[in-house]
Amino acid sequence: MRIPSSEIIESLRKKYPVGARVELVQMDDVQAPPIGTKGTVKGVDDIGSIMVKWDNGCGLHVVYGEDICRRVDND
């Protein structure tokens, strides 16, 4: 895993602020929530993972450079 620069971390924190709503697009993990699952951002950690409280109760993070989510604030 490649650790992103501090500039990338800050841009992720601006794009995905606490409370933003996201939808899962891709996650390569056997315990991943189903694609399309929505959740609320709890923060972005120091290695760029987006910490999400998924609506189905899952707590897996969206890993920078591996997984994909998108903002869906207008739900």
CORQUIDA-V796557 format. One record per run of one state. SS is the DSSP state (H for helix, E for strand, L for the rest). FROM is the first residue (numbers start at 1). TO is the last residue. If there is no record, write none. Layout:
ss: [SS & SS]
from: [FROM & FROM]
to: [TO & TO]
This chain:
ss: [L & H & L & E & L & E & L & E & L & E & L & E & L]
from: [1 & 6 & 16 & 21 & 27 & 38 & 45 & 50 & 55 & 62 & 63 & 68 & 72]
to: [5 & 15 & 20 & 26 & 37 & 44 & 49 & 54 & 61 & 62 & 67 & 71 & 75]
